[in-house]
Amino acid sequence: MNPDCFHCGLPVYDDRYRLTVAGEPRPFCCVGCLAAAQTILDNGLEAYYRFHDPAQAPAAPPVTDSDREKLLLYDRADVQAEFVSQPNPGQLTATLMIEGVSCSACSWLIEKHLARLPGVTSVHFNQTSHRCQVSWNPDQLPLSDVFLAVFGLGYRAHPYRPDQEELLRQKEQRQYVLRLGIAGLGMMQAMMNAVAIYSGNMTGSTELLVRWASLVLTIPVVVIAAGPFFRSAWRSLKVRHLSMDVSVALAIGSAFVASVWATLTGGGEVYYESVNMFTFFLVLGRFLEFRARTSVHASGNALASHLPATCQVWREGHWQRQALRDIHAGERILIQAGELCPVDGVVRSGCSEFDESRLTGEFKPRSKAPGDAVLAGTLNQSQAVEVDVERTGQDSSASSLMQLLERAASEKPRLAELADRGAHHFVASTLLITAIIGLVWLWVAPDRAFWVVISVLVVTCPCALSLATPTVLAQATNSLRQRGLIITRGHTLDQLASVTDLAFDKTGTLTEGHFVLTGVYPEAEAERLGFTEADLIAIAAELERTSEHPIARAFRQAQPPGTPVRKLRDHQRHPGAGQSARDAAGTWRLGHWDFASEGSAATPTSASGRIWLSLNGRALAAFSVNDDLRGSALPGLESLETLGVRCHILTGDPNGELDPRLAYLSLNGRFHFGLSAEQKLGWVNQQTSQGARVAVVGDGINDAPVLAGAPVSVAMSSGTDLAKQAADALLLNENLTTLALAIQAARKTRRVIRQNLVWALLYNGLALPLAALGWVAPWQAAIGMSLSSLLVVGNALRLRRLS
């Protein structure tokens, strides 16, 4: 008999391929498996083989020169645009789909091996979706070397594309349907045979024939429908971990083996109907959990995969259709009515209405005029518009949304970790108790001991306990996404449920953030130096050139066309104060009075609420800007107040008087003005130390520290990229009433999780003694366990309706 390949498990037909592993010579089926094993050993990852489960497929062949030439294409920037993003200067992040992964050992190996490559800063492999996110320094490592490293392990890596992942999800769904169909047919036929056997009207030969028929019907159920449970249990035992599939495999395997023995010997009881019924209901529960869990990824993939592959771009004096991958920032594209916007950009000319429901959940179209931002994945409903491209490919809003969803899915909340650990200990306890119960029944009634043990194993399977938390979190996350709030970190819902205080930034959060320059007030110093109003606006716009603050856009938009631009250098941002730069004349400052005057002059009575421009500390002009209050501010704060949440305002605005437009909001918290980024974070830390559960909502660069440091934070979708990356959630529709809905949903999520956990523990606590006393037959145990799991999943599905 030929030995099995040490790497993949297939038969070995050639003795040439051998390698010493852990001091023993090991056989390999081909040069590919040999090369993969050699790579593993060379990287000091020999521990991989302690818990490796052979994939029963030959390893990928060694990388040829032709393969290397193809992989070099991934070093091109235009090719990387589809699946590579640049979160930070000098760092790129690629999302790859890994083919050939069969178990947790594979993901462990890939992460460890890639992390050792020079220039790689982080590697995260998602065992559920088989996605691998790799961040690296392109100056130290070309992307093709990452692909080569994966190929060298015996796997295949491909650039992640949503349509490919959707195909994999559909494939897994078809496998679930196949398993359900086989288990369902086997269950119905086996139960019919069981009824005939239990009727007692059969002769011995007829009963034996029916038993053999049940055996033939049950074999496909055990091999195909229940096969994944056995493989999962084996992997768990190899790494010395007790998962719930260990109990499942023991119950199904024991009942099936005992039934086969009874069939062969012609005596004893058979449990084919219990095996089939248990498998059917268990697969059904897993399938419903799979649908609830993957709905978040499916909806996100649909958004990204629906983007058009081509668009019209203005080149060489006329419109021409080009592939989306060939479009770059700074170009001008044309979006016809009825077309999806393929990029993030700003309307250059034309007016139209865009449906943003795919992103925000808000079905009311938004009007877009020149200067307004449009996002990738939104639908142009009215008429053609020209758009200046700002972000494409992996930098677009659609791709950013996918990355944030992936980050949330990869982080496991505290409740989920506790439930997982609880299930692990529960399995160990159950197996010990089952063994004791079996010994007692062997002493009391040996003829009943076996089926009592089977009933105990089945009825106490912790499926409901393991499904109680992840199913609820997946459904709540998806429901909130449909209503315009993206959860980007795993702990967010848990923290939102406990919020007592909510702090808002003012500009761009409670207000629209669309500032308009409403007044210019030159000082005598400006007239002496010969500066006109247009000159002063142009200087202010140049100072704000590097700023993303909404006020900066007001100055840039107000700059008169044709005004000479004064070249400034050494631009500096002063959070909570303003902007500064230099030229031959000296130091220019734009901000509140104390900052602009450098504290060298008394505060004038007109300083309040205005922005000042100064040269070397001498005031040249004051500017007044206006910003409209959000329409959702009043109903949003009222909804939060009804939930018992205190609402505060933290603003860098130096004006100590409450904005008259905010006065009628009936703020039930405090108004804090003139705060720097550090002071905002200090206020949050102070409140937290006093027992408050604080959430923060902001949008600007100066809000990033407090968004990152707060227990839970929400960024506005119109905010800066830094703010959105620092936050725990992203408010896409910018409707502040959604915050109250999110807190309600978080509290409801916590209640549902607790209900599920209580039910799972109560069910097992009641079912165990009943089964131990012999009052529950195996088929009844299968129904009870499965109904318990279905009840947990059904309870989670209630979160589809949050209000």
C-alpha positions in Angstrom: 0.0 0.0 0.0 1.4 3.4 -1.0 2.0 5.8 1.9 0.2 9.1 2.1 1.8 12.5 1.3 2.8 14.2 4.5 1.7 17.6 3.2 -1.6 16.9 1.3 -2.6 13.4 2.2 -2.7 11.9 -1.4 -1.0 8.5 -2.2 2.7 8.7 -2.9 3.8 6.9 -6.1 7.4 8.1 -6.3 9.9 7.6 -3.5 12.2 10.4 -4.8 10.3 13.1 -3.0 11.4 12.8 0.7 12.3 15.3 3.4 13.2 15.1 7.0 10.6 16.7 9.3 10.9 16.7 13.1 13.8 14.2 12.8 11.8 11.7 10.7 11.9 11.1 6.9 8.6 12.1 5.4 7.2 11.1 1.9 5.7 13.6 -0.5 3.6 13.0 -3.6 5.1 15.6 -5.9 7.7 18.3 -6.2 5.0 20.9 -5.3 4.3 19.4 -1.9 8.1 19.0 -1.3 8.7 22.6 -2.2 5.9 23.8 0.1 7.2 21.8 3.0 10.8 23.0 2.4 9.5 26.6 2.4 7.7 26.0 5.7 10.8 24.5 7.4 13.1 27.2 6.0 10.9 29.9 7.7 11.0 28.1 11.1 7.4 27.2 10.9 7.7 23.5 11.6 4.9 23.8 14.2 2.5 24.0 11.3 2.5 20.3 10.9 1.5 19.7 14.5 -2.1 20.6 13.7 -2.1 20.6 9.9 -5.1 18.8 8.3 -4.2 17.5 4.8 -6.3 19.2 2.1 -6.6 16.0 0.1 -5.5 17.9 -3.0 -2.0 18.1 -4.5 -0.1 21.2 -3.7 0.3 23.9 -6.4 3.2 23.1 -8.8 6.4 25.1 -8.3 6.4 28.6 -9.7 7.7 28.7 -13.2 9.4 31.5 -15.1 6.1 32.1 -16.9 4.3 32.5 -13.6 7.0 35.0 -12.4 6.5 37.1 -15.5 2.7 37.2 -14.9 3.1 38.0 -11.2 5.4 41.0 -12.1 2.3 42.7 -13.6 1.0 43.1 -10.0 3.9 45.6 -9.4 2.3 48.0 -11.9 0.3 50.9 -10.3 -2.5 50.7 -12.8 -3.0 47.0 -12.1 -2.9 47.5 -8.3 -5.6 50.3 -8.5 -8.3 47.6 -8.4 -7.3 45.9 -5.2 -4.6 48.0 -3.4 -5.2 51.1 -1.3 -2.8 53.5 0.4 -4.1 54.2 4.0 -0.8 56.0 5.0 2.1 57.5 3.2 4.7 54.9 2.4 2.3 52.0 3.1 0.1 50.1 0.8 -2.6 47.5 1.6 -3.7 44.7 -0.7 -6.7 42.5 -0.3 -6.1 39.0 -1.7 -8.3 35.9 -2.1 -6.4 32.8 -1.1 -7.3 29.5 -2.9 -6.6 26.1 -1.4 -7.3 26.9 2.3 -8.8 24.0 4.1 -8.4 24.7 7.8 -7.2 27.0 10.5 -3.7 25.7 10.1 -3.6 27.1 6.6 -4.5 30.6 7.8 -2.0 30.4 10.6 0.7 29.4 8.2 -0.1 32.1 5.7 -0.1 34.9 8.3 3.1 33.7 9.9 5.0 33.3 6.6 3.9 36.6 5.1 4.6 38.5 8.3 8.3 37.5 8.0 8.8 39.1 4.7 10.9 42.3 4.8 8.7 45.4 4.5 5.4 43.7 5.6 3.9 45.6 8.5 0.7 43.6 9.1 -1.1 40.5 7.8 -4.7 39.5 8.6 -6.4 36.4 7.3 -10.1 36.0 7.5 -10.9 32.3 7.9 -14.5 32.9 7.1 -14.1 34.7 3.8 -10.6 33.5 2.9 -9.5 37.1 2.4 -6.0 38.1 3.3 -5.2 41.8 3.9 -1.5 42.5 3.6 0.1 45.9 4.4 3.7 46.6 3.3 6.2 49.2 2.3 6.5 49.3 -1.5 10.0 50.7 -1.2 11.2 47.5 0.5 9.1 44.8 -1.1 7.3 44.5 -4.5 3.8 43.1 -4.4 4.9 40.3 -6.8 7.1 38.9 -4.0 4.0 38.6 -1.7 2.3 36.5 -4.4 5.4 34.4 -4.8 5.5 33.8 -1.1 1.9 32.5 -1.1 2.6 30.4 -4.2 5.7 28.9 -2.5 3.5 27.6 0.4 1.4 25.6 -2.1 -1.6 28.0 -2.2 -2.8 30.4 -4.9 -3.4 34.1 -4.4 -5.7 36.3 -6.5 -6.6 40.0 -6.3 -9.8 40.3 -4.3 -12.8 41.2 -6.4 -16.3 41.3 -5.0 -17.8 39.3 -7.8 -15.4 36.4 -7.1 -16.2 36.4 -3.4 -19.9 36.4 -4.3 -19.3 33.3 -6.4 -17.7 31.6 -3.4 -20.6 32.5 -1.2 -23.1 31.2 -3.7 -21.0 28.0 -4.0 -21.1 27.5 -0.2 -24.9 28.2 -0.2 -25.4 25.5 -2.9 -23.5 23.1 -0.7 -25.8 23.8 2.2 -28.8 23.3 0.0 -27.4 20.0 -1.2 -26.7 18.8 2.3 -30.2 19.9 3.4 -31.8 18.1 0.5 -29.9 14.8 1.2 -30.6 15.0 4.9 -34.2 15.8 4.4 -34.8 12.9 2.0 -33.0 10.6 4.3 -34.9 11.8 7.3 -38.3 11.3 5.6 -37.5 7.8 4.3 -35.8 6.6 7.5 -38.8 7.8 9.6 -41.2 5.9 7.4 -39.1 2.8 7.8 -38.9 3.4 11.6 -42.7 3.6 11.9 -43.0 0.3 10.0 -40.4 -1.3 12.3 -42.0 0.0 15.5 -45.4 -1.1 14.4 -44.4 -4.7 15.4 -46.3 -6.3 12.4 -43.2 -7.4 10.5 -41.5 -10.7 10.1 -37.9 -11.0 11.0 -36.7 -11.1 7.4 -38.8 -8.1 6.4 -37.6 -6.1 9.4 -34.0 -6.9 8.4 -34.6 -5.8 4.9 -36.1 -2.5 6.1 -33.0 -2.0 8.4 -30.7 -2.5 5.4 -32.7 0.0 3.4 -32.4 2.5 6.2 -28.7 2.0 6.3 -28.3 2.6 2.5 -30.4 5.8 2.9 -28.4 7.0 5.9 -24.9 6.5 4.4 -25.1 9.6 2.1 -26.5 11.7 5.0 -23.6 10.8 7.2 -20.9 11.1 4.5 -22.2 14.2 2.7 -24.6 16.1 5.0 -22.8 15.4 8.2 -19.3 15.1 6.7 -18.2 18.7 7.6 -19.1 18.1 11.3 -16.7 15.1 11.4 -13.9 17.0 9.7 -14.3 20.0 12.0 -14.4 17.8 15.1 -11.2 16.1 14.0 -9.4 19.4 13.4 -10.5 20.5 16.8 -9.2 17.4 18.6 -5.9 17.6 16.8 -5.3 21.1 18.3 -6.7 20.0 21.6 -9.7 22.2 21.5 -13.3 21.1 22.2 -15.7 22.7 19.8 -19.4 22.0 19.7 -18.8 19.8 16.6 -17.1 17.3 18.8 -20.4 16.6 20.6 -22.2 16.6 17.2 -19.7 14.1 15.7 -19.8 11.9 18.7 -23.6 11.8 18.7 -24.0 11.1 15.0 -21.1 8.7 14.8 -22.0 6.7 17.8 -25.7 6.4 16.8 -24.7 5.4 13.3 -22.1 2.9 14.3 -24.4 1.3 16.8 -27.2 1.1 14.2 -24.8 -0.5 11.6 -23.7 -3.1 14.2 -27.3 -3.9 15.1 -28.1 -4.3 11.4 -25.1 -6.6 10.8 -25.8 -8.8 13.8 -29.6 -8.7 13.4 -30.2 -7.7 17.0 -30.5 -4.5 19.1 -32.0 -1.1 18.3 -31.3 1.0 15.2 -31.3 4.8 15.3 -31.2 5.7 11.7 -34.2 8.1 11.9 -32.5 9.9 14.8 -29.2 10.3 12.9 -31.1 11.6 9.8 -33.3 14.0 11.8 -30.5 15.3 14.0 -28.3 16.0 10.9 -31.2 17.7 9.0 -32.1 20.1 11.8 -28.5 20.8 12.6 -27.6 21.7 9.0 -30.8 23.8 8.8 -29.7 25.8 11.8 -26.2 26.3 10.4 -27.6 27.3 7.1 -29.8 30.0 8.6 -26.9 31.2 10.7 -24.8 31.3 7.5 -27.4 33.4 5.7 -27.6 35.9 8.6 -23.8 36.1 9.0 -23.0 36.6 5.4 -25.7 39.1 4.6 -23.4 42.0 5.6 -20.7 40.9 3.2 -23.2 40.1 0.4 -24.7 43.6 0.6 -21.3 45.3 0.6 -20.1 43.1 -2.3 -23.2 44.0 -4.3 -22.4 47.7 -3.9 -18.9 47.3 -5.2 -19.6 44.8 -7.9 -22.3 47.0 -9.5 -19.9 49.8 -10.3 -19.7 50.3 -14.1 -16.5 49.0 -15.8 -16.2 52.0 -18.1 -17.1 55.7 -18.3 -16.8 58.7 -20.5 -13.7 60.8 -19.9 -12.6 64.1 -21.6 -9.4 63.5 -23.4 -7.8 65.0 -26.5 -10.6 67.5 -26.9 -13.5 65.1 -27.0 -15.4 62.6 -24.9 -14.2 59.0 -25.1 -15.1 55.8 -23.3 -12.3 54.3 -21.2 -12.0 51.5 -18.7 -12.5 52.6 -15.1 -9.0 51.3 -14.2 -7.5 53.9 -16.7 -9.3 56.9 -15.0 -7.1 59.0 -12.7 -7.7 61.7 -10.2 -7.9 65.2 -11.7 -9.6 64.0 -14.9 -13.1 65.0 -16.0 -15.8 62.4 -16.6 -19.4 62.6 -17.9 -22.2 60.8 -16.0 -25.4 60.4 -18.0 -28.9 60.2 -16.4 -29.5 56.7 -15.2 -25.8 55.8 -14.8 -24.0 54.9 -11.6 -21.2 57.2 -10.6 -18.0 55.1 -10.8 -15.7 57.4 -8.7 -15.7 60.0 -5.9 -15.6 63.5 -7.2 -17.0 67.0 -7.4 -19.7 68.2 -9.8 -18.0 70.5 -12.3 -21.0 71.5 -14.4 -24.7 70.6 -14.6 -27.4 70.0 -11.9 -29.0 66.7 -11.1 -30.4 64.5 -8.4 -28.5 61.5 -7.1 -29.9 58.4 -5.4 -27.5 57.6 -2.5 -29.6 54.8 -0.9 -27.1 52.2 -1.7 -24.7 54.0 0.6 -26.8 55.8 3.1 -30.1 54.0 3.2 -31.8 57.3 2.6 -34.1 56.9 -0.4 -34.9 60.6 -1.0 -32.6 61.8 -3.8 -30.1 64.5 -3.1 -29.7 67.5 -5.4 -26.2 68.1 -6.7 -24.9 71.4 -8.2 -21.4 72.6 -9.2 -19.1 72.2 -6.2 -21.1 69.4 -4.5 -19.5 66.1 -3.9 -20.7 62.9 -5.5 -19.8 59.4 -4.3 -19.0 56.1 -6.1 -22.0 53.8 -6.3 -24.7 56.6 -6.3 -27.2 56.8 -9.2 -27.6 59.9 -11.4 -31.4 60.2 -11.8 -32.1 63.5 -13.7 -29.6 64.8 -16.3 -26.0 64.5 -17.4 -23.4 66.2 -15.2 -19.6 66.6 -15.5 -17.5 65.5 -12.5 -13.9 66.2 -11.6 -12.5 62.9 -10.4 -11.0 62.9 -6.9 -10.7 59.2 -5.8 -10.9 56.0 -7.8 -10.5 52.3 -7.3 -9.5 51.2 -3.8 -9.6 54.9 -2.6 -13.3 55.4 -3.5 -16.1 55.5 -1.0 -17.5 52.1 -2.1 -14.1 50.4 -1.5 -13.6 52.2 1.8 -17.0 51.0 2.9 -16.0 47.4 2.1 -12.7 47.8 4.0 -14.6 49.2 7.1 -17.1 46.3 6.9 -14.3 43.8 6.7 -12.6 45.4 9.7 -15.8 45.1 11.8 -16.3 41.5 10.7 -12.7 40.6 11.7 -13.0 41.9 15.2 -14.8 39.7 17.7 -16.8 41.5 20.4 -16.3 40.7 24.1 -19.7 39.0 24.3 -18.8 36.7 21.4 -15.5 35.8 23.0 -17.2 35.0 26.3 -19.8 32.9 24.5 -17.1 31.0 22.6 -15.1 30.3 25.8 -18.4 29.3 27.5 -19.2 26.8 24.7 -15.8 25.3 25.0 -16.1 24.7 28.7 -19.7 23.6 28.3 -18.6 20.9 25.8 -15.9 19.6 28.2 -18.4 19.5 31.1 -21.1 17.8 29.0 -18.7 15.1 27.8 -17.7 14.4 31.4 -21.3 14.3 32.6 -22.3 12.1 29.7 -19.6 9.6 30.6 -20.8 9.5 34.3 -24.4 9.1 33.2 -23.4 6.3 30.8 -21.6 4.4 33.6 -24.6 4.8 35.9 -27.0 3.4 33.3 -24.6 0.5 32.6 -25.0 -0.4 36.2 -28.8 0.3 36.5 -30.1 -0.8 33.0 -27.4 -1.8 30.6 -29.9 -2.4 27.7 -30.9 1.3 27.9 -27.5 2.9 28.5 -26.4 3.4 25.0 -29.5 5.3 23.7 -29.6 7.4 27.0 -26.0 8.5 26.3 -26.9 9.3 22.7 -29.8 11.4 23.9 -27.7 13.3 26.4 -25.0 14.0 23.7 -27.7 15.3 21.3 -29.9 17.2 23.6 -27.0 19.1 25.2 -25.1 20.1 22.0 -24.2 23.8 22.6 -25.3 24.9 19.1 -27.7 27.5 20.5 -25.0 28.8 22.9 -22.5 29.3 20.1 -25.1 30.9 17.8 -26.6 33.2 20.4 -24.1 36.1 19.9 -22.6 36.1 16.4 -26.0 35.8 14.6 -27.5 38.7 16.6 -24.5 40.9 15.9 -24.4 40.2 12.2 -28.1 40.9 11.8 -28.0 44.1 13.9 -24.9 45.4 11.9 -26.6 44.7 8.6 -29.9 46.4 9.7 -28.0 49.5 10.8 -26.1 49.6 7.6 -29.3 49.6 5.6 -30.4 52.7 7.7 -27.2 54.6 7.1 -24.8 53.7 10.0 -21.8 51.6 9.3 -20.3 49.7 12.3 -16.6 49.6 11.8 -15.4 48.0 15.0 -16.5 44.9 16.8 -17.1 46.5 20.2 -19.3 49.4 19.0 -22.8 47.9 19.6 -21.8 46.8 23.1 -20.6 50.3 23.9 -23.5 52.1 22.3 -25.9 50.2 24.5 -24.4 51.7 27.6 -24.1 55.3 26.4 -25.2 57.9 29.0 -23.6 61.0 27.4 -23.1 62.0 23.8 -20.8 64.9 22.8 -21.2 66.6 19.4 -18.7 68.7 17.5 -20.5 71.7 16.2 -19.2 72.6 12.8 -20.0 69.9 10.2 -21.8 67.8 12.7 -24.7 69.8 14.2 -24.4 72.2 11.3 -24.3 71.3 7.6 -20.7 72.3 7.3 -21.4 74.3 4.1 -19.9 77.6 5.1 -20.4 80.8 3.0 -18.3 83.9 3.4 -20.8 86.6 4.3 -18.6 89.6 5.2 -15.1 91.0 4.8 -14.0 93.8 7.3 -10.6 95.3 6.4 -8.6 97.0 9.2 -6.6 100.2 8.8 -3.4 98.2 8.5 -4.7 96.5 5.3 -5.5 99.8 3.7 -2.1 101.2 4.6 -0.4 98.2 2.9 -2.7 98.6 -0.1 -4.6 95.3 0.2 -8.1 95.2 -1.4 -10.9 92.9 -0.2 -10.1 90.5 -3.1 -6.5 90.4 -2.0 -7.4 89.6 1.6 -9.7 86.8 0.5 -7.0 85.4 -1.8 -4.5 85.4 1.0 -6.9 83.7 3.4 -7.7 81.1 0.7 -4.0 80.4 0.2 -3.6 79.9 4.0 -6.4 77.4 3.9 -5.1 75.6 0.9 -3.9 72.5 2.8 -6.8 72.4 5.2 -9.8 70.1 4.9 -12.0 72.1 7.3 -15.4 73.2 5.9 -14.4 76.9 6.6 -11.4 76.5 4.3 -13.7 75.6 1.4 -15.7 78.8 2.1 -12.6 80.9 1.5 -11.5 78.9 -1.6 -15.0 79.2 -3.1 -15.2 82.9 -2.4 -11.8 83.8 -4.0 -12.5 86.1 -6.9 -11.4 84.7 -10.3 -8.2 86.3 -11.7 -6.9 87.5 -8.3 -3.2 87.1 -8.1 -2.2 84.2 -5.7 0.3 85.1 -3.1 2.8 82.2 -2.8 3.2 81.1 0.9 5.4 78.4 2.4 5.8 76.5 5.6 2.1 75.9 6.0 1.2 74.7 9.5 -2.1 73.6 11.0 -2.9 74.6 14.6 -5.8 72.4 15.8 -8.5 74.5 17.4 -6.7 77.8 16.5 -6.2 78.3 12.8 -3.6 78.2 10.0 -0.2 79.8 9.5 2.3 80.2 6.7 5.3 82.5 5.8 6.7 84.5 2.9 9.1 87.4 2.5 6.7 89.8 4.3 6.7 87.6 7.5 4.3 85.3 9.2 0.6 85.1 8.1 -2.0 83.8 10.5 -5.7 83.0 10.0 -7.9 82.0 13.0 -9.5 83.3 16.1 -8.3 86.6 17.6 -5.9 85.3 20.3 -4.1 83.2 17.7 -4.0 85.7 14.9 -2.8 88.6 17.1 -0.3 86.3 19.0 -1.7 87.8 22.2 0.0 91.1 21.5 -3.2 93.2 21.5 -6.3 93.7 23.5 -9.4 91.8 22.2 -11.6 94.2 20.2 -15.4 94.0 20.8 -15.9 92.8 17.2 -13.6 89.8 17.7 -16.4 87.5 18.8 -17.5 85.0 16.2 -15.2 86.2 13.5 -12.1 84.9 11.8 -9.0 87.1 11.7 -6.2 87.5 9.2 -2.9 89.0 10.5 0.6 89.7 9.3 3.3 89.5 12.0 0.6 89.7 14.7 -1.0 92.9 13.2 -4.6 92.4 12.2 -5.4 93.0 8.6 -9.1 91.9 8.3 -11.9 90.1 9.9 -14.2 87.6 8.1 -17.6 86.4 9.0 -18.9 83.1 7.8 -22.3 81.4 8.2 -23.3 77.8 8.4 -26.8 76.3 8.4 -28.0 74.1 11.2 -28.8 70.5 10.2 -32.5 69.9 9.7 -32.1 66.6 11.7 -30.4 68.3 14.7 -33.6 69.2 16.7 -35.4 65.9 16.2 -32.2 64.0 16.7 -31.4 65.6 20.1 -35.0 65.2 21.1 -34.9 61.5 20.3 -31.7 61.1 22.3 -33.2 63.0 25.3 -36.2 60.6 25.3 -33.6 57.7 25.6 -32.1 59.4 28.7 -28.9 60.5 26.9 -27.3 63.8 27.9 -26.2 65.8 24.8 -23.2 68.1 25.0 -21.4 70.3 22.4 -17.6 70.4 22.3 -16.4 73.0 19.8 -13.2 74.8 19.0 -15.2 78.0 18.3 -13.8 80.7 20.7 -17.2 82.3 20.9 -18.3 81.8 24.5 -22.0 82.5 23.8 -24.2 79.7 22.6 -25.0 80.1 18.9 -28.5 81.5 18.7 -29.4 78.8 16.1 -28.5 76.2 18.7 -30.4 77.8 21.6 -33.8 76.4 20.6 -32.4 72.8 20.6 -33.0 72.6 24.3 -29.6 71.1 25.0 -29.8 69.0 28.2 -26.0 68.8 28.6 -23.2 71.3 28.6 -21.8 73.7 25.9 -18.0 73.9 25.9 -16.3 76.3 23.6 -12.7 77.2 22.5 -11.5 73.6 23.1 -8.4 72.2 21.4 -8.2 68.6 20.3 -6.4 67.7 23.5 -8.9 69.5 25.7 -11.8 67.6 24.0 -10.1 64.3 24.7 -9.4 65.5 28.3 -13.1 66.3 28.8 -14.1 62.8 27.6 -11.5 61.1 29.9 -12.7 63.2 32.8 -16.4 62.2 32.2 -15.4 58.6 31.8 -13.5 58.6 35.1 -16.6 59.8 36.8 -18.6 56.8 35.6 -20.2 58.3 32.5 -20.4 56.2 29.2 -19.5 58.8 26.6 -19.9 58.7 22.8 -18.5 61.3 20.5 -19.7 62.5 17.1 -17.3 64.6 14.9 -16.0 65.1 11.4 -12.7 67.1 11.2 -9.0 66.4 11.5 -9.1 68.1 14.9 -11.7 65.6 16.0 -9.6 62.5 15.2 -7.8 62.3 18.6 -11.1 62.4 20.6 -12.8 60.0 18.1 -9.9 57.5 18.6 -9.7 58.0 22.3 -13.4 57.9 23.2 -15.1 54.7 24.4 -17.2 54.8 21.2 -17.3 57.3 18.4 -19.2 58.2 15.2 -17.8 60.1 12.2 -19.9 61.9 9.6 -19.5 60.6 6.1 -18.6 64.1 4.9 -15.8 64.3 7.4 -12.1 63.9 6.8 -10.5 60.5 6.0 -8.5 60.7 9.3 -11.7 61.2 11.3 -13.5 58.3 9.5 -10.6 55.9 10.1 -10.4 56.8 13.8 -14.1 56.4 14.5 -15.9 53.2 15.5 -18.9 53.9 13.3 -19.7 56.0 10.2 -22.9 57.9 9.8 -23.5 57.8 6.0 -26.8 59.5 5.8 -25.7 62.3 8.2 -29.2 62.1 9.7 -28.7 62.7 13.5 -31.9 60.8 14.3 -30.1 57.7 13.2 -27.9 58.0 16.3 -31.0 57.5 18.5 -32.0 54.6 16.3 -28.5 53.1 16.7 -28.6 53.4 20.5 -32.1 51.8 20.5 -30.8 49.0 18.2 -27.7 48.5 20.5 -29.9 48.1 23.5 -32.2 45.8 21.7 -29.2 43.8 20.5 -28.0 43.4 24.1 -31.5 42.3 25.2 -31.7 39.7 22.4 -28.2 38.4 23.1 -29.1 38.0 26.8 -32.4 36.3 25.8 -30.6 33.9 23.6 -27.9 33.1 26.2 -30.5 32.6 28.9 -32.6 30.4 26.7 -29.6 28.3 25.6 -28.5 27.8 29.2 -32.1 27.2 30.4 -32.8 24.7 27.7 -29.6 22.7 28.4 -30.2 22.9 32.1 -33.7 21.4 31.7 -33.0 19.0 28.9 -29.9 17.4 30.5 -31.7 15.9 33.6 -34.6 14.8 31.4 -32.3 13.0 29.0 -30.2 11.6 31.9 -33.4 10.1 33.4 -34.1 8.3 30.2 -37.2 10.3 29.4 -36.0 11.7 26.1 -35.5 9.4 23.1 -32.7 10.2 20.6 -35.2 11.5 17.9 -36.8 13.7 20.5 -33.4 15.0 21.5 -32.6 15.8 17.9 -35.8 17.8 17.5 -35.3 19.6 20.8 -31.7 20.6 20.1 -32.6 21.8 16.6 -35.6 23.8 17.7 -33.5 25.4 20.3 -31.0 26.5 17.6 -33.7 27.7 15.3 -35.3 29.7 18.1 -32.0 31.5 18.7 -31.6 32.3 15.0 -35.3 33.3 14.7 -34.9 35.6 17.7 -31.9 37.3 16.1 -33.8 37.9 12.9 -36.2 40.2 14.8 -33.4 42.8 14.5 -34.4 43.2 10.9 -36.9 45.7 12.3 -35.1 48.1 14.6 -37.9 50.5 15.3 
